[in-house]
């Protein structure tokens, strides 16, 4: 089976956002269109018959938690055209590249670690409790989804930053524990971090605000300090490999060497820890890839929230759903890769049930959708008959038509 790679991020211009249906051009109109989309009956033979929606989320859903995104108005790729993330092969083969990566991650971890899920994540939780969502596929590595809704399955397509994984033995280590080791190995850097925290230099993830303080802010807990002495930074070895060096592919015993303070030596041939995320150029694990595809296959429809689908691994899932004839919903500020193709065959009479595209903030709209659906869903459950469902459908459209958008 061909493995899916975390490809180079799409850097081409995104299309201007469309609005589908046209009535979804206000917060109220978007709310009702999305409500129709999520509450619509599934066509026969679509998904596994459960009429549930698969949710696909991106960095935009975590902006309200204080984290930077990639392609929003204040996103890294928008403001910093020269930004280049580290690639997998570079990380595993270059000791100096790892020093630079871990120094920047060391500075950025504090803000990421203290951030919390926002109202959008908890709106997702409520949609799961109502039985509207089957599961969540997220590109985000902040762990907010599993924290906010542990009972609603989350497929972390690109991994997670809460842990590290050894590239040799595959054992994981908590990121919080690793942060303490980095502090101990790098007292000057630790002091610098304390100074930045004391003056509030890391209080904002806004790239422009950090730039004014001499910093460059990137997503996923990365802070760049121009002209910083990254080569002085040190990082520890995998404790498992240090205690029991693994056997290499050629049959020889690996070398895992450390200095007097416990920092990994550049002469080591194993024991390298990496964040438990899928780096660009790295393969997505087959079980994760298959789980995501199964979630799309079994869903009646797919809703994309807070993502431009610029990453191929996410875009291909939306494309797969479209090829299966499933309705696509998108709630995202700004353009989305290939969005014109998702709605090319949506009829003008569509009111949201066969497709919806809203150029609105997820943190504003999704809680409004939940509030709107709670009453509909609750009454439908009380009148649990075919006739009752028809009545609820009529009430829903009547309420939609009689309310005036702000």
N, C-alpha and C positions, 0 to 999 in steps of 0.2 A: 504494500500500500504506500502510495506517495505521501510523504509527510508535508504538512503545511508549514511554511516558513513565515516568520515575522518579517515581512518584506520591508524594503526601504519605504518610508512614509511617502504617501502621495503628496506631491508638492505643486501639482498643476492648479490652475485657477478653478475655484468651485463655482458652480452656476448660481445665479441669483435665486433666492428661495421662491418657490411658487406657493400659492395658497389653494388648498383643496379641502372642501368645496369653497367657493368664493365667500360664503358667509362666515368662514373661519378666520376672517381678517381682523377680528377684535377678540379680546380675552373671553368675552361671553360666547361669541360665535365659535371660538376654538374649543371652549369647554364642552359645548353641546355637540359639536362634530365628533370630538374624541369620545364622548359618552355614547353616541350612536355607534361609533366604530367598535367599542369594547362590548356593547350590549347587543349587537346585531346577532341574529341566529346564523349559525354556520351552514354553508351549503353542504348537501349530501356528498359524502366521500372525501371531505376536506379534513385533514389531520386524523386524529384517532377518535373523532366523534364527541369529544368532551366540550367542544366550543370554547376552549380556553385560549388565551393569548400568550405568546412567548414575548418577553420583554428583552430588548437589546439596548444596553446603555453604554454611554461614553463619558469622557471627562467633564462635559458640560453639566452633568447631574451633580457634580461635587463642587462646583464653583461657589454655591451658596454656603458651603462648609469652610470657605476661605482658601481653597486650593486653586492653583493656576490651571488653566486649560491650555489647549494647543492652538486652536484655530478660531477662537472667539475674538471679539474686538480687542481684548487685552491678552490674547494668547501668545505663547512663545513663538510659534511659526508666523504669527501676524506681525509682532513687534521686532523679532530678531531673525531676520532673513538668513543669517549665517549659522543659526543654531544647528548643531549636528549631534545626535545622540551617540553614545558609545555602541559599538557593534560587538556581537558575541565573540567572534574570532579575535578581535582586538583585546577584549577583556581577558580571555583565557590564555592568551599567548604573550601578553606584554605586562611585565611587572610595574613599569612606570605608569602605564595607562590605568592599572588597578589602583595605584596610589592616588592618582588624580580623581578617579571615580569615588573612592571611599572618603577622600577628604571632603569633596563636595557633598556627598551623601551624609557625612557626619554633621555638617553644618545645617543641612536641610531637614534632617530627621525630626528634630524637636518640634517644628511647626506641624509636620505631618502627623506626628504621634499624638499631639494634643487636639488635633481637629476631630470633629465628631460628625456622624450622619446628620443630614438636615431634613427639612420637612418633605422633600421629594422622596427620600429613602423611606420615610415612614408612611407616605402615601402609597408607595409600592407595597409595603407591608399590609396595608388595609386592603388593597386590591387583591392581594393573595388570600387574605382571610375571607373575602367575599367569593372566592373561587373563580375570579375573573382571569387571574394569571396562572399559568401552569408552572413557570419557572423564570429565572432571570439569567441572561447571558450578559456578563459585563466585561468590557475591555479595561475597566479600572483596576488598579492594583492597591487601592487604599483600604480594602476590606470593609467598607461601609455597608455594603449590601448584606453580607452574612451577620454583621453586628446588628443591623436594624431589623432584619426579618429572618432569624435563624430557622424558622419553620417553613419558609419558602425557599426552595432549592435555588442555589446560586452557582452557576458555572463560571469560574474565573478564567476567562479565555486566555489572558496574558499573565496569569499568576498573581502573586501578592508580595507586598513589601514587608509583611509582618514577620517573615522568616528569611533565613539564608539557607542555601543548599550547597553541599560540597559537590564540585564537578566530578569528583572521583568516587567517593563512597555513597553519595546521594543522601546522606543524613542531613537533617535540618536542624537549625539553631535559631532560637528566638532573636529577633532584631534588637529588642531592648537589652538583652544580655550582651550582644555584640557591640552595642553602643557603649556600654560600660568598659569593655575591653579596649575600644578605640580611644576612649578618654584616658585610660591608664597608660597606653602606649604613646600618647601624643599630648603631654601636659601643656605645651605651648598653644596647641590648637584648642585644647579644652578651655584654656584661659581666654583665648580669643572669642570662642563661642559664648562664654559667660558674659564677656563685655558686650557682644552684640545683643544678647538677650536683655541685658541691663538697660541698654539705651533704646530698646524697642526696634532694632534694625530688622528683626525677623517677625515683627508683629503682623506684617501684611505680606500676602503672596502676590500683590499687584506689581507687575514688572516695572512700571514707571516709578512707583514709590520706592522700590528697592534700588533702582538705578540711581536715584537721587542720593542714596546712601552708599554708593559705590559697590553695589551688588547686582548680580544678574540672577533672576529667579526663573527656574524652569520647572515643569511638572514633575511629579513622582519624587518629591523630596530632594531636589537637586539645587544647590546654590553655588554660583560661580563668583569667586572673588578675583577680579583681574590682577595679574602679576603676583598671585599668591605662590609661596614656595611649596608647591605640591610634592616635589620630589623628597621633601623631608617627612612626609606622612608615612606612618607604618600601620600595618594591619595584622591580625593574628592568623594562625593556621587553623585548619579544621581540627578540633580536639580528637575526633575519632581517628583520623589518619595520622595524627601526631603520635597517638598511643600505639597504633598498629598500622604502619605504612602499608598501603595496598599493593597488589601485584599489577604491574603494567601489562599492556597488551603483548609485549615481547617476552613476557614471562619473568622479567627481572623485578626485584623489589624496589619500590619507589623511594626516593629520598624526601623526607619532610624535615627540613632544618629550620631552626629558629635562632634568633640572637639571644643575648643574655636577659632581655626583657620579655621575650616571648613572641616577638614579631617574626612573621614568616620571612625566610631568606630567599633571595632571588635565585639561589642555586637549587631550590626545591623542585622536585618533579611531580609533586602531588600536594594535596592538602589545601587547594584554593577554594575559598568560599565565594559564592556569588549570590546576589539577591534572588529570591525564588520567583523571579519574573521572567517572562519570555523576552529576551533582548532581540533587537533587530538582527536578522540573520540566523536566529536560533529556531529550531523546530518546535512547534507546538506539540506537546505530548499527545500521542495517538488517542488515549482514553478521553482527554479533554476535547479534542477535535470531534471525536465520534459522539460524545455526549451533546455537544452543541448542535451537531447536525441532526441528531435524534430529536432534540427539543424543537427544532424547526419543522421536522417531518411531522411531528405529532400535534403541532399547534394548528388552530383554525385560522390564525392570523398572526402578524408580527408587528409590534410597536417599537419603534426606535426612539429613544429619548436621550438628548444631550450628546449626540454624536454626528459628526460630518461624514462618517463612514469612509474617511480617508485611508484608514488602515485596511489592507486587502482582506485580512482574516475576518473582519467584521462585514465589510462590503459583500463578500462572497456569500455570507449567510442570508443577507437581505435579498441578494440576487437569486439565491436558491429558492427562497420563499415565493418570490415573484414568478419564477419559472414553474412553480407548482400551482400557480393560479390563486395564490392566497392574497388577501387584502394586506396592503402595507400602510402603516401609519407612521408619521414622523413628527416629533415635537422637538424642534431644535432651532436655536437662534442662528441665522446665517445659512449659507448654502450647504447642500449635501451632495456628495459625489454620486453622479448618475441619477439624481432624483427625477429628472424629466422622463426617464424611461420607466420609472415606477408608476407614473400616473398618465402615461400616453394613451392608454386604452380605458381610462376611467370616464364613464359617460357624464355629460353635462348635468344630468338629473341627479347625480350622486349627492346624497346629503351627509355623507360621512361613513356610511355602512360599508362601502366597497373600497374606501381609501380616504386618508386624511393627511394633510400636510399643514402644519402650523408653525409659523415663524414667531414663536413666543418662548418666554422663559419657563423652563420645566418647574422651577421652584414656585412659580406663581400659578401655573395652569394645572398641574397634576393634582395638588390638593383640592382645587375647585372641582375637578372631575370626580374625585372621590366623594366629595360632599354631594354632588349631583346624583351620583350613582347609588349612594347609600340608601336614599329614600326609595328609589326605583327597585333596587335589589331586595330591600327588606319587604316591600309590599308584594313583590312577585313571589317571595318565599312563603308569605302568609297565604296567598291565593294559589297554592301549588297544584294548579290544574292547567290543562291546555287552554281552556277558556280564560282562566286567570291571567295567563301569560299574554294572551291577545289583548286583554283589558289593559294590562300594564304597558304594552307597546303603544296602545292608543293614548293613554295618559301621558306617556313620555313625549310623544310628538305634539300633543296638544299643549303641554307645558312649554315645550320649545318654541312653538309658534306664538304663544301669548306673552312671553317675556321680551322686554325691550332691552337690547344691548346698551351698555353705558355709553 
